[in-house]
Amino acid sequence: DIWKNPTVQAIADAHGGISSAQVALRFLVQQNITVVTAAMNPAYQKEDMDVFSFSLTEAEMVKLSSIKGKPPS
């Protein structure tokens, strides 16, 4: 689960307690990947849009790129 990944959580904490979801979204944005979320909760929608208030360092991008997920079952 990417939201509970220790690397993602550590990066979120390093940026003042942003969420793991924001880290994941920002990771995609910084790679020029179009992001579409399905958040229905207004608080989550606001959080999703807040990914433009910070950026990830090159080192953080490398760490995130190294995360391997398990294939869907």
C-alpha positions in Angstrom: 0.0 0.0 0.0 1.7 3.2 -1.2 0.0 5.3 1.4 1.7 3.4 4.2 5.1 3.0 2.5 7.8 4.2 5.0 9.6 6.1 2.3 6.5 8.0 1.1 5.6 8.7 4.7 9.1 10.0 5.6 9.0 12.4 2.6 5.5 13.6 3.6 6.8 14.3 7.1 9.8 16.1 5.8 7.5 18.5 3.9 5.6 19.5 7.0 3.2 16.7 7.4 1.6 16.7 3.9 -0.2 13.4 3.1 1.2 10.4 1.4 -1.4 11.0 -1.4 0.1 14.4 -2.0 3.6 13.0 -2.3 2.4 10.4 -4.8 0.5 13.0 -6.8 3.4 15.5 -6.8 5.7 12.7 -7.9 3.5 12.2 -11.0 3.1 16.0 -11.6 6.9 16.5 -11.6 7.2 13.9 -14.3 4.7 15.7 -16.4 2.2 12.9 -16.0 -1.4 14.1 -16.2 -3.2 13.3 -12.9 -6.9 12.7 -12.6 -8.2 12.0 -9.1 -11.6 10.5 -8.1 -11.9 12.3 -4.8 -15.5 13.0 -3.9 -14.8 14.4 -0.5 -14.2 18.2 -0.7 -11.4 18.0 1.8 -9.6 15.4 -0.3 -10.2 17.5 -3.5 -8.6 20.5 -1.8 -5.7 18.4 -0.6 -5.2 17.0 -4.2 -5.0 20.6 -5.6 -2.5 21.6 -3.0 0.3 19.6 -4.7 1.4 22.8 -6.4 2.4 24.4 -3.0 5.6 22.3 -2.7 8.0 20.3 -4.9 10.1 17.2 -4.3 13.8 17.3 -4.4 15.8 15.3 -6.9 16.9 12.9 -4.2 13.2 12.4 -3.1 12.3 11.7 -6.7 15.0 9.1 -7.0 13.8 7.4 -3.7 10.2 7.3 -4.9 11.3 6.0 -8.3 13.0 3.0 -6.6 9.7 1.9 -4.9 8.5 -1.3 -6.4 4.9 -2.3 -6.0 3.6 -5.8 -6.1 1.6 -6.6 -9.3 -2.2 -6.6 -9.0 -3.6 -10.0 -8.1 
